[in-house]
């Protein structure tokens, strides 16, 4: 079983005020960019630089970062190392999270092998699958356990988050069982909307929905192509 290391950073805000989901998603973009700045040796940055590289506006960046407390200094901007540390703490990346992967099919195996998860502190310590042919095999150092063992495995492995990569028809049942075992955060890869009780956070990632959104954009472009720019010959 993988060893999970837990570390602590000083609290900058006490999380008493809920940060909007859209802002949290932008925090992830800001953090990736700031880490690039840090690797390049950049000590400070401005809201305009963060906006330019993340698709936000400078005003939006400043508004977002206000959720973190008093961070920037007029005329000096933001300290890159300080902002990196605060964003990591706010996003929960100053610790490691024990993750259960429910579903060891093609999508599940691809998720397991995605190295950035572990780099960010999301360590898959449990793998569950309903296929008897897969049960007992290993994905690296993690043994695949049967769906009958789900609740016991989640409790034994002290699971923090669960990823559901199972067929759509089985997703709600698996979600109910995962939540029933005490898991409070679930990421769903099936193209269905799940129900969960209060106190449980659900996130949905549907590649089909995203592709349909792209196909809609293509259809709209074909029916209403943009006018040529004035500089076109």
C-alpha positions in Angstrom: 0.0 0.0 0.0 1.3 3.4 -0.9 2.6 5.6 2.0 0.8 8.9 2.3 2.7 11.8 3.8 0.7 14.6 5.4 2.3 18.0 5.9 1.0 21.4 7.1 1.3 24.9 5.9 0.3 28.0 7.9 -3.4 29.0 7.5 -3.9 32.3 5.7 -7.7 32.2 5.7 -9.9 30.1 7.9 -12.3 28.8 5.2 -15.3 30.3 7.1 -16.5 32.0 3.9 -17.2 29.7 0.9 -15.2 30.5 -2.2 -17.3 30.2 -5.4 -16.5 27.1 -7.5 -15.6 29.2 -10.6 -13.0 31.1 -8.5 -11.6 27.8 -7.2 -11.2 26.6 -10.8 -9.3 29.7 -11.7 -7.1 29.2 -8.6 -5.9 26.0 -10.2 -5.0 27.9 -13.4 -3.2 30.7 -11.4 -1.3 28.1 -9.5 0.1 26.3 -12.5 1.2 29.6 -14.0 2.8 30.8 -10.8 4.7 27.6 -10.5 6.1 28.2 -14.0 7.1 31.7 -12.8 8.7 30.2 -9.7 10.7 27.7 -11.8 11.9 30.6 -14.0 13.1 32.5 -10.9 10.5 35.2 -11.0 10.0 36.7 -7.6 6.9 38.9 -8.1 4.0 39.1 -10.6 1.0 41.3 -11.3 -2.7 40.7 -11.8 -2.3 41.7 -15.5 0.3 38.9 -16.0 -2.0 36.3 -14.4 -4.9 37.6 -16.5 -3.0 37.5 -19.7 -2.1 33.8 -19.4 -5.3 32.5 -17.9 -8.0 34.2 -19.9 -9.3 36.2 -17.0 -9.3 40.0 -16.6 -6.9 41.8 -14.2 -10.0 42.9 -12.2 -11.2 39.3 -12.0 -7.8 38.1 -10.8 -7.7 40.8 -8.1 -11.2 39.9 -7.0 -10.4 36.2 -6.9 -7.3 36.7 -4.8 -9.1 38.9 -2.3 -10.6 35.6 -1.1 -7.1 34.7 0.2 -6.7 37.8 2.3 -4.4 40.7 1.8 -1.8 39.3 -0.6 -0.6 42.0 -3.1 1.2 45.2 -2.4 0.5 48.3 -4.5 3.4 49.1 -6.8 5.0 45.7 -6.0 2.4 43.2 -7.1 2.2 39.7 -5.7 5.1 37.6 -4.2 5.2 34.5 -6.4 6.5 32.1 -3.7 4.0 33.4 -1.1 1.0 33.2 -3.5 2.1 29.7 -4.6 2.1 28.6 -1.0 -1.3 30.1 -0.2 -2.9 28.7 -3.3 -1.6 25.3 -2.6 -2.9 25.5 1.0 -6.3 26.8 -0.2 -6.6 24.0 -2.9 -5.6 21.3 -0.3 -2.4 20.5 -2.1 -0.2 20.9 1.0 -1.2 17.3 2.0 -1.7 14.0 0.3 -5.2 12.5 -0.4 -6.0 8.8 -0.4 -8.1 8.1 -3.5 -10.2 5.1 -4.4 -10.6 4.3 -8.1 -13.9 2.5 -8.7 -13.7 0.9 -12.2 -10.5 -0.6 -13.7 -11.5 -0.6 -17.3 -9.8 1.5 -20.0 -10.7 4.8 -18.5 -9.9 3.7 -15.0 -6.5 2.3 -16.0 -5.7 5.5 -17.9 -6.6 7.5 -14.8 -4.4 5.3 -12.6 -1.4 5.8 -14.8 -1.9 9.6 -15.0 1.3 10.7 -13.2 0.2 14.3 -12.4 -2.4 13.0 -9.9 0.4 11.6 -7.6 2.6 14.7 -8.2 -0.3 16.8 -7.0 -0.9 14.6 -3.9 -3.7 12.5 -5.1 -2.6 8.9 -4.4 -4.7 6.1 -5.7 -4.5 3.6 -2.8 -7.6 1.5 -3.6 -8.9 0.0 -6.9 -12.3 -1.7 -7.2 -13.8 -3.6 -10.1 -16.8 -5.9 -10.6 -15.0 -8.1 -13.2 -13.8 -11.3 -11.5 -11.1 -11.6 -14.2 -9.5 -8.4 -13.0 -9.9 -9.0 -9.2 -6.6 -10.0 -7.6 -4.5 -8.5 -10.4 -2.3 -5.4 -9.7 -2.0 -2.0 -11.1 1.5 -1.3 -10.1 1.5 -1.9 -6.3 -2.3 -1.7 -5.8 -4.3 -4.9 -5.9 -7.7 -4.7 -7.6 -10.4 -5.7 -5.1 -13.9 -6.9 -5.9 -17.0 -4.6 -5.8 -18.2 -6.8 -2.9 -15.3 -5.5 -0.9 -16.0 -1.8 -1.6 -17.1 -0.6 1.8 -14.5 -2.6 3.7 -11.7 -1.4 1.3 -12.7 2.2 1.7 -12.7 2.0 5.4 -9.4 0.0 5.7 -7.6 2.4 3.3 -9.0 5.5 5.0 -10.2 6.9 1.6 -10.6 10.6 1.2 -11.9 10.9 -2.3 -13.4 8.5 -4.8 -13.2 8.4 -8.6 -16.1 6.6 -10.4 -15.1 5.2 -13.8 -17.9 2.6 -14.2 -20.7 2.1 -16.7 -23.5 4.8 -16.5 -26.1 2.2 -15.3 -24.0 1.3 -12.3 -22.8 4.8 -11.3 -25.6 5.9 -8.9 -25.4 2.6 -7.0 -21.6 2.9 -6.7 -21.9 6.5 -5.6 -24.5 5.6 -3.0 -22.2 2.9 -1.6 -19.1 5.1 -1.6 -21.0 7.9 0.2 -22.4 5.3 2.6 -18.9 4.3 3.5 -18.1 7.8 4.6 -16.4 9.3 1.5 -17.3 13.0 1.2 -15.9 13.9 -2.2 -16.7 12.0 -5.5 -15.5 12.6 -9.1 -17.7 11.0 -11.6 -16.6 10.1 -15.2 -19.9 8.6 -16.4 -22.2 10.8 -18.5 -25.0 10.8 -15.9 -25.9 13.3 -13.1 -25.7 11.8 -9.7 -27.6 12.5 -6.5 -25.8 12.8 -3.2 -26.8 13.9 0.3 -25.9 17.3 1.8 -22.3 17.4 2.9 -21.0 15.4 0.0 -19.2 17.2 -2.9 -19.8 15.8 -6.4 -17.9 16.7 -9.6 -18.7 15.4 -13.1 -16.3 15.0 -15.9 -18.1 13.9 -19.1 -16.0 13.7 -22.2 -19.2 13.1 -24.2 -20.7 16.3 -23.0 -17.5 18.2 -23.8 -17.4 16.7 -27.3 -21.1 17.6 -27.9 -20.3 21.2 -26.8 -17.5 21.3 -29.3 -19.6 19.9 -32.1 -22.3 22.5 -31.4 -19.6 25.2 -31.7 -18.5 23.8 -35.0 -22.1 23.6 -36.4 -22.7 27.2 -35.3 -19.4 28.3 -37.0 -20.5 26.6 -40.2 -23.9 28.2 -40.2 -22.7 31.6 -39.2 -19.0 32.0 -40.2 -17.3 35.0 -38.8 -16.8 38.0 -41.0 -13.3 38.3 -42.5 -11.1 40.8 -40.7 -10.5 44.1 -42.3 -6.9 43.3 -42.9 -7.7 40.2 -45.0 -6.7 40.4 -48.7 
